[in-house]
């Protein structure tokens, strides 16, 4: 354990960010069941409990990152979010869309509040993740033999009609969703919970449960998630085959290299735009072809017509997301973006590019195995997934990238002027990299 880790106290109980994380995890992982029963028993307020707790994390972010760490980057990020909410309100022209956009940002602050702490310091939260993993697996297998009561159940939220559990089909094969709201969410929570849980488990556990997880994800027909799981398991075995002192540097290199995924949409659009990748209208290559020709290009064409300055400033929080689809007069311009970096650039514009660069730099000195593993997995996963819904998608990304606001990174970016005597710097992490 280095000096930086020694400065952090072990979180034996539940902190505010851990409570918010756990509530979002339980709500979203079992979203289909939660929506069905909260509506059935007229307890819809319980659905918004995580968002209520998350509002406290906004204040915690200000205190922990801006006041305590004196991070200029944290101040700029908060300012940019406020500006983007205002731009989004102007672009979408709906107060309901604005409220939905504000709610959409809450998980971001929850994730950022983990900036100065390793996830291993939250043992009870990790146990909740593990239990969620096992229940999610069981739910997918159960839905193979029994139609869940929430599948097809419709409810109203903010005046829009939604389904608690969607019934989707792929090549005449039902996409199983288990306890989640739909199949992609079910597969996502199996993947993320497996990644977090596997870090402190034996190699045999990783192989056995990895195989079971792969089969469960196969039942959801989520090819992207299955591919990411296989890649993660291969890299996990490679890292564990190395000597103890080489594991962290190699994992850090894998995590930092995963940022190359940012350029996949750009390269694909430049080289494969207009190319027919699939003969039919189904399958992985057709989905990729549709993303290249429409989801990754069309929003910028729409912005050129609707709001040209948005190509630089972004079109604000909510654009090309659920707020625009459900609560705006610009519904006809909505289309699935299906890439986190493209979608987030559309929201925040050029300032997001600067943040991605800082996140990459922070990864080079990060020593939290949990966050490094999540950065690696999420960068690959979000090549074809926007990851703004459910809320845990954005929360996990924010948690992984939150180290940008940590004390060591703040000291490096601000020349160490803010560092007090005895506070940790970047020397220990950099020694590991070298």
Backbone torsions as a table, in degrees:
resi	resn	phi	psi	omega
1	UNK	NA	127.3	-178.4
2	UNK	-84.7	177.9	-175.9
3	UNK	-61.6	-36.5	-178.2
4	UNK	-64.7	-42.5	179.7
5	UNK	-66.2	-34.1	-178.0
6	UNK	-67.9	-23.4	-179.4
7	UNK	-75.2	-15.4	-178.8
8	UNK	-94.6	135.7	177.4
9	UNK	-88.2	145.9	179.9
10	UNK	-69.4	131.3	-178.4
11	UNK	-88.4	90.7	-176.2
12	UNK	-75.9	-29.4	179.5
13	UNK	-103.1	-158.7	179.4
14	UNK	-101.6	125.4	172.5
15	UNK	-93.5	173.2	-177.0
16	UNK	-61.0	-45.4	-178.6
17	UNK	-66.7	-33.3	178.4
18	UNK	-68.9	-38.6	177.6
19	UNK	-64.4	-46.0	179.5
20	UNK	-62.8	-43.1	178.1
21	UNK	-58.7	-47.6	-177.8
22	UNK	-64.5	-40.5	180.0
23	UNK	-66.5	-42.6	176.9
24	UNK	-63.7	-41.4	-179.4
25	UNK	-60.8	-49.3	-178.2
26	UNK	-65.6	-43.9	-178.6
27	UNK	-63.4	-46.2	-173.5
28	UNK	-79.7	-36.2	179.7
29	UNK	-66.1	-31.6	178.6
30	UNK	-115.3	38.3	-172.8
31	UNK	-59.6	-39.1	179.6
32	UNK	-63.5	-48.9	179.7
33	UNK	-66.0	-41.7	-178.2
34	UNK	-63.3	-45.7	-179.7
35	UNK	-64.0	-41.2	-177.5
36	UNK	-63.5	-50.2	-174.3
37	UNK	-77.8	-33.2	176.4
38	UNK	-67.0	-35.0	176.5
39	UNK	-74.4	-39.0	-178.1
40	UNK	-62.4	-40.5	-177.2
41	UNK	-101.3	15.6	176.4
42	UNK	54.2	45.6	178.5
43	UNK	-123.1	44.0	-175.7
44	UNK	-60.5	-23.8	-179.0
45	UNK	-61.4	-27.6	179.4
46	UNK	-64.3	-28.7	179.9
47	UNK	-63.7	-31.1	-177.5
48	UNK	-94.7	6.6	179.1
49	UNK	-58.2	-44.2	177.4
50	UNK	-59.1	-38.2	-179.9
51	UNK	-67.1	-34.8	178.1
52	UNK	-65.4	-43.4	178.2
53	UNK	-67.8	-35.3	-178.2
54	UNK	-64.3	-26.9	177.8
55	UNK	-61.8	-31.6	176.0
56	UNK	-66.6	-29.0	-179.6
57	UNK	-70.7	-23.1	174.5
58	UNK	-63.8	-46.3	177.3
59	UNK	-65.8	-38.8	179.1
60	UNK	-64.4	-38.2	177.2
61	UNK	-61.7	-44.4	179.2
62	UNK	-61.5	-44.6	-178.9
63	UNK	-68.4	-48.9	-171.8
64	UNK	-74.7	-43.4	-173.0
65	UNK	-93.5	-39.2	-176.1
66	UNK	-89.1	-47.3	-176.3
67	UNK	-81.5	-54.2	-176.4
68	UNK	-71.6	-50.5	-178.2
69	UNK	-82.5	-14.9	-179.9
70	UNK	55.1	42.5	-177.9
71	UNK	-83.3	117.8	176.0
72	UNK	-67.5	-35.8	179.4
73	UNK	-61.9	-40.9	178.4
74	UNK	-62.5	-39.9	177.6
75	UNK	-63.9	-41.5	179.7
76	UNK	-67.1	-38.3	179.2
77	UNK	-65.0	-43.8	178.2
78	UNK	-61.9	-42.9	178.5
79	UNK	-62.9	-42.6	-178.9
80	UNK	-65.2	-38.2	177.5
81	UNK	-62.6	-43.7	178.4
82	UNK	-63.0	-43.6	178.8
83	UNK	-63.6	-41.5	-178.8
84	UNK	-69.0	-30.8	173.7
85	UNK	-65.0	-40.8	177.8
86	UNK	-65.9	-43.7	177.7
87	UNK	-62.7	-41.6	178.9
88	UNK	-62.2	-38.1	177.9
89	UNK	-64.1	-41.2	178.5
90	UNK	-67.5	-42.0	-176.6
91	UNK	-68.6	-43.8	-175.9
92	UNK	-87.4	-26.0	175.7
93	UNK	64.6	35.1	-177.6
94	UNK	-144.8	127.5	177.7
95	UNK	-69.7	-32.6	176.6
96	UNK	-65.2	-40.3	176.5
97	UNK	-63.4	-36.8	178.1
98	UNK	-63.5	-45.7	178.1
99	UNK	-60.6	-41.8	178.0
100	UNK	-64.9	-36.2	179.4
101	UNK	-68.8	-40.6	176.8
102	UNK	-61.3	-45.4	177.8
103	UNK	-60.4	-35.5	-179.3
104	UNK	-66.2	-24.3	-177.9
105	UNK	-85.8	-17.2	-176.3
106	UNK	-56.1	-45.6	-179.9
107	UNK	-59.8	-27.4	179.0
108	UNK	-59.8	-44.4	-178.7
109	UNK	-71.8	-32.4	175.7
110	UNK	-60.4	-47.5	179.4
111	UNK	-64.0	-40.1	-179.7
112	UNK	-63.4	-27.4	-177.6
113	UNK	-69.7	-9.4	175.9
114	UNK	-88.0	10.4	-169.1
115	UNK	-57.3	-41.0	-174.6
116	UNK	-100.5	9.7	-176.1
117	UNK	-128.9	140.0	172.7
118	UNK	-75.5	145.7	-179.1
119	UNK	-66.9	-23.2	176.7
120	UNK	-65.0	-12.2	179.4
121	UNK	-85.6	5.1	178.9
122	UNK	-120.3	69.4	-174.2
123	UNK	-60.8	-39.5	-179.5
124	UNK	-68.4	-38.4	177.3
125	UNK	-63.9	-39.9	178.6
126	UNK	-64.6	-33.8	176.5
127	UNK	-66.9	-38.1	177.2
128	UNK	-63.9	-39.9	177.0
129	UNK	-61.8	-42.8	-179.1
130	UNK	-64.3	-44.3	178.7
131	UNK	-63.9	-40.9	177.3
132	UNK	-60.3	-38.2	178.6
133	UNK	-60.6	-48.7	-178.4
134	UNK	-66.1	-42.0	-179.3
135	UNK	-66.9	-39.2	178.8
136	UNK	-62.2	-42.0	176.2
137	UNK	-60.0	-48.1	-179.9
138	UNK	-60.8	-38.0	-179.7
139	UNK	-64.4	-40.8	179.2
140	UNK	-65.2	-44.6	179.4
141	UNK	-66.1	-36.4	179.4
142	UNK	-66.1	-39.8	-178.4
143	UNK	-69.5	-12.8	175.7
144	UNK	-70.1	-28.7	-175.9
145	UNK	-111.3	-12.2	-174.7
146	UNK	-142.5	128.2	178.4
147	UNK	-73.7	116.4	-179.0
148	UNK	-64.7	141.2	-176.1
149	UNK	-64.9	-20.8	-177.2
150	UNK	-88.0	-5.5	178.5
151	UNK	-68.3	119.9	-178.6
152	UNK	86.4	-2.9	-179.7
153	UNK	-72.7	127.1	-177.4
154	UNK	-104.8	144.6	178.6
155	UNK	-145.2	165.8	179.4
156	UNK	-110.3	138.5	177.2
157	UNK	-142.8	122.0	-177.5
158	UNK	53.9	34.2	177.2
159	UNK	84.1	-1.0	179.6
160	UNK	-109.0	142.6	179.9
161	UNK	-90.3	129.9	179.7
162	UNK	-131.9	170.9	177.0
163	UNK	-110.5	134.6	177.9
164	UNK	-68.9	-37.0	178.3
165	UNK	-141.8	121.0	-177.2
166	UNK	-91.6	137.8	176.9
167	UNK	-101.5	107.6	-179.3
168	UNK	-114.6	156.3	179.3
169	UNK	-129.1	148.2	176.9
170	UNK	-139.1	114.1	-177.4
171	UNK	53.6	49.2	179.2
172	UNK	63.1	16.5	179.0
173	UNK	-114.6	127.0	-178.3
174	UNK	-69.8	135.3	176.3
175	UNK	-86.5	107.8	-175.4
176	UNK	-76.4	138.8	-176.5
177	UNK	-117.9	-5.8	178.7
178	UNK	59.3	-131.8	179.5
179	UNK	-88.6	-5.9	-178.4
180	UNK	-80.9	175.5	-177.3
181	UNK	-77.2	-29.2	176.1
182	UNK	-158.7	171.2	-167.6
183	UNK	-63.7	-39.0	-179.2
184	UNK	-63.0	-39.9	177.3
185	UNK	-64.6	-42.3	179.9
186	UNK	-59.7	-45.1	179.4
187	UNK	-65.6	-40.1	-179.0
188	UNK	-60.8	-44.8	-176.9
189	UNK	-71.4	-31.3	172.8
190	UNK	-63.3	-44.3	-179.3
191	UNK	-63.0	-54.2	-175.4
192	UNK	-65.2	-43.7	179.7
193	UNK	-65.0	-35.9	177.1
194	UNK	-65.3	-45.4	-179.3
195	UNK	-59.6	-48.3	-178.5
196	UNK	-65.9	-41.7	-177.0
197	UNK	-73.3	-33.9	-174.2
198	UNK	-67.0	-22.0	-173.1
199	UNK	-60.9	-36.3	-179.3
200	UNK	-107.2	17.4	179.1
201	UNK	-105.4	163.8	179.7
202	UNK	-70.9	161.5	178.8
203	UNK	-62.1	-37.3	179.1
204	UNK	-62.9	-42.8	177.3
205	UNK	-60.2	-42.7	-178.6
206	UNK	-62.3	-39.7	-179.2
207	UNK	-70.0	-47.2	-177.3
208	UNK	-66.7	-52.9	-178.5
209	UNK	-71.1	-26.6	175.2
210	UNK	-66.1	-41.0	176.7
211	UNK	-64.4	-42.9	178.0
212	UNK	-64.2	-41.1	178.4
213	UNK	-63.0	-40.5	178.4
214	UNK	-60.4	-42.2	179.1
215	UNK	-66.9	-40.9	178.7
216	UNK	-62.4	-43.1	178.8
217	UNK	-66.1	-35.4	176.0
218	UNK	-60.3	-35.7	178.6
219	UNK	-67.6	-27.6	176.3
220	UNK	-80.6	-9.9	-178.9
221	UNK	62.7	24.0	178.2
222	UNK	-88.2	96.9	-175.5
223	UNK	-68.4	-38.0	179.1
224	UNK	-60.5	-48.6	-178.2
225	UNK	-63.9	-41.1	179.0
226	UNK	-63.4	-42.1	178.2
227	UNK	-63.1	-41.6	178.9
228	UNK	-65.0	-40.3	177.9
229	UNK	-60.1	-44.8	179.8
230	UNK	-63.0	-44.6	178.7
231	UNK	-60.5	-44.2	-179.9
232	UNK	-62.1	-44.1	-178.3
233	UNK	-64.3	-39.7	177.7
234	UNK	-62.7	-46.3	179.6
235	UNK	-66.1	-36.6	177.8
236	UNK	-60.5	-44.7	179.6
237	UNK	-66.1	-37.6	178.5
238	UNK	-65.1	-46.1	-179.3
239	UNK	-63.4	-41.8	-178.3
240	UNK	-71.4	-17.5	177.4
241	UNK	-79.6	-11.2	-179.0
242	UNK	-84.9	166.0	175.4
243	UNK	-68.5	159.5	-174.4
244	UNK	-56.8	-42.1	-175.3
245	UNK	-74.2	-15.8	-178.7
246	UNK	-95.3	-13.0	-172.6
247	UNK	-65.6	-49.0	-177.8
248	UNK	-63.6	-46.8	178.0
249	UNK	-60.3	-38.3	179.5
250	UNK	-68.6	-42.3	177.3
251	UNK	-61.8	-38.9	178.8
252	UNK	-65.5	-37.9	177.8
253	UNK	-67.2	-38.9	177.3
254	UNK	-62.5	-43.6	-179.1
255	UNK	-65.1	-45.3	-179.5
256	UNK	-68.2	-35.8	179.0
257	UNK	-67.5	-26.5	-178.4
258	UNK	-65.7	-15.4	177.0
259	UNK	-68.2	-12.2	173.9
260	UNK	-62.3	-22.0	178.0
261	UNK	-61.0	-21.2	178.4
262	UNK	-58.3	-33.0	-174.1
263	UNK	-89.0	-4.3	-178.3
264	UNK	-58.4	-49.4	178.8
265	UNK	-60.7	-39.0	-178.9
266	UNK	-64.3	-48.6	-179.6
267	UNK	-64.1	-41.3	-178.7
268	UNK	-64.3	-42.0	-179.7
269	UNK	-66.4	-40.3	-177.9
270	UNK	-71.0	-32.1	-173.9
271	UNK	-103.8	-26.5	-172.2
272	UNK	-120.2	4.3	179.9
273	UNK	-62.6	126.7	-179.7
274	UNK	85.1	-7.1	179.8
275	UNK	-82.5	134.6	178.6
276	UNK	-83.7	106.4	-178.3
277	UNK	-89.1	-22.5	-177.6
278	UNK	-134.0	140.1	-179.1
279	UNK	-74.2	-36.3	-178.1
280	UNK	-100.9	-160.4	-178.9
281	UNK	-115.5	24.7	178.6
282	UNK	-138.9	167.3	174.3
283	UNK	97.7	171.9	-175.8
284	UNK	-62.8	-44.4	-175.3
285	UNK	-70.2	-30.9	174.6
286	UNK	-66.9	-41.7	178.0
287	UNK	-61.3	-41.8	178.5
288	UNK	-65.4	-41.9	178.3
289	UNK	-61.2	-41.4	179.2
290	UNK	-65.8	-38.9	178.1
291	UNK	-65.2	-43.6	-177.9
292	UNK	-65.0	-45.1	-174.1
293	UNK	-83.9	-20.9	-175.8
294	UNK	-127.3	-65.9	-171.6
295	UNK	-59.0	-31.9	-177.5
296	UNK	-98.5	-4.2	-179.9
297	UNK	-120.0	-45.6	-171.4
298	UNK	-57.3	-39.2	179.5
299	UNK	-57.9	-35.6	179.6
300	UNK	-71.8	-31.7	175.2
301	UNK	-67.2	-43.0	177.0
302	UNK	-62.0	-41.6	179.8
303	UNK	-63.0	-37.1	178.4
304	UNK	-58.8	-34.8	-179.9
305	UNK	-84.0	-41.8	-172.5
306	UNK	-87.6	-38.2	-172.9
307	UNK	-157.8	78.1	-174.5
308	UNK	-54.4	-36.3	-179.8
309	UNK	-66.1	-18.6	178.2
310	UNK	-63.9	-20.2	176.2
311	UNK	-63.9	-22.0	178.9
312	UNK	-106.6	-46.2	-176.3
313	UNK	-86.9	-14.8	-170.9
314	UNK	84.8	160.4	-179.4
315	UNK	-97.4	8.4	172.5
316	UNK	95.0	163.6	179.7
317	UNK	-63.3	130.6	178.9
318	UNK	105.7	-22.9	-178.8
319	UNK	-70.0	138.9	-177.2
320	UNK	55.8	30.1	174.9
321	UNK	-130.5	-167.6	-179.3
322	UNK	-59.3	-39.2	178.6
323	UNK	-57.9	-40.6	178.9
324	UNK	-70.4	-39.8	-177.3
325	UNK	-68.3	-38.0	-171.4
326	UNK	-100.8	-28.4	-169.2
327	UNK	-128.0	15.9	-175.5
328	UNK	-125.5	157.2	174.0
329	UNK	-77.1	-4.1	179.9
330	UNK	-96.7	26.5	-179.5
331	UNK	-58.3	-34.9	-177.9
332	UNK	-67.2	-18.5	179.2
333	UNK	-94.0	-3.9	-178.3
334	UNK	-77.0	143.1	170.2
335	UNK	-156.2	152.8	-178.2
336	UNK	-67.4	126.8	-179.5
337	UNK	-83.1	-42.4	173.8
338	UNK	57.5	42.8	167.8
339	UNK	-162.6	126.9	-174.4
340	UNK	-62.6	-45.4	-174.8
341	UNK	-71.2	-38.9	176.2
342	UNK	-65.3	-46.6	-179.3
343	UNK	-62.7	-39.4	-178.7
344	UNK	-74.5	-33.0	174.2
345	UNK	-63.2	-39.5	177.9
346	UNK	-60.0	-32.6	-179.0
347	UNK	-77.9	-49.0	-170.0
348	UNK	-106.6	-15.2	178.9
349	UNK	73.9	-152.6	-174.7
350	UNK	-58.4	-35.4	178.0
351	UNK	-55.1	-29.1	179.3
352	UNK	-66.8	-32.4	177.8
353	UNK	-60.6	-43.2	178.1
354	UNK	-62.4	-40.5	179.6
355	UNK	-65.4	-39.7	178.8
356	UNK	-62.1	-38.7	177.6
357	UNK	-63.5	-41.4	178.2
358	UNK	-66.6	-38.4	177.9
359	UNK	-63.2	-39.1	176.8
360	UNK	-63.6	-44.9	178.7
361	UNK	-62.4	-40.8	179.7
362	UNK	-64.1	-34.5	179.1
363	UNK	-63.0	-32.4	-178.2
364	UNK	-65.1	-20.7	-178.8
365	UNK	-120.4	7.1	-178.5
366	UNK	-76.9	139.2	179.9
367	UNK	-124.7	14.1	175.2
368	UNK	-88.2	113.1	-176.6
369	UNK	-61.0	-37.4	179.8
370	UNK	-61.9	-50.1	-177.8
371	UNK	-67.2	-39.7	178.2
372	UNK	-61.6	-42.3	179.1
373	UNK	-64.8	-40.2	179.9
374	UNK	-69.4	-36.9	176.3
375	UNK	-60.6	-46.8	179.6
376	UNK	-59.6	-48.7	-176.8
377	UNK	-68.4	-46.1	-174.8
378	UNK	-70.2	-33.7	177.5
379	UNK	-63.3	-36.3	177.8
380	UNK	-76.9	-44.1	-177.6
381	UNK	-60.2	-40.4	-173.9
382	UNK	-82.1	6.6	173.2
383	UNK	-60.4	-38.0	-178.7
384	UNK	-121.3	17.2	-179.6
385	UNK	-135.5	133.4	178.9
386	UNK	-70.6	-40.1	174.1
387	UNK	67.8	30.2	172.2
388	UNK	-100.3	-7.3	176.6
389	UNK	-147.6	126.2	6.2
390	UNK	-74.3	177.8	-175.4
391	UNK	-59.3	-32.4	-178.1
392	UNK	-63.9	-24.9	177.9
393	UNK	-61.3	-49.4	178.8
394	UNK	-70.2	-36.8	-178.4
395	UNK	-62.0	-44.5	-178.7
396	UNK	-64.4	-40.6	177.8
397	UNK	-63.9	-44.9	179.1
398	UNK	-63.1	-38.2	178.9
399	UNK	-64.4	-39.8	-179.8
400	UNK	-70.5	-37.0	-176.8
401	UNK	-92.1	-3.7	-175.6
402	UNK	-64.7	-13.5	-179.8
403	UNK	-63.7	-12.5	174.9
404	UNK	-57.8	-30.6	-177.4
405	UNK	-96.1	0.3	-177.1
406	UNK	-68.1	160.7	-177.4
407	UNK	-58.4	-45.7	180.0
408	UNK	-60.6	-43.6	-179.1
409	UNK	-69.0	-38.5	177.7
410	UNK	-62.6	-41.5	178.8
411	UNK	-63.6	-38.7	-179.6
412	UNK	-69.4	-43.2	-177.2
413	UNK	-70.2	-32.6	-176.4
414	UNK	-103.5	21.1	172.4
415	UNK	71.1	13.8	177.1
416	UNK	75.8	6.4	-177.0
417	UNK	-67.9	-29.2	-176.4
418	UNK	-87.4	-9.2	-175.1
419	UNK	-75.6	130.0	178.3
420	UNK	-90.2	165.8	179.9
421	UNK	-61.0	129.8	178.6
422	UNK	91.6	-11.2	179.0
423	UNK	-76.7	148.5	-178.0
424	UNK	-73.1	148.6	175.2
425	UNK	-120.4	-154.5	-177.5
426	UNK	-94.0	-2.0	-172.3
427	UNK	-61.5	-45.3	-177.5
428	UNK	-65.0	-49.5	177.8
429	UNK	-60.9	-39.7	179.6
430	UNK	-65.0	-32.2	177.1
431	UNK	-63.7	-34.0	178.2
432	UNK	-67.9	-41.7	-179.3
433	UNK	-62.4	-43.1	-178.6
434	UNK	-70.2	NA	NA
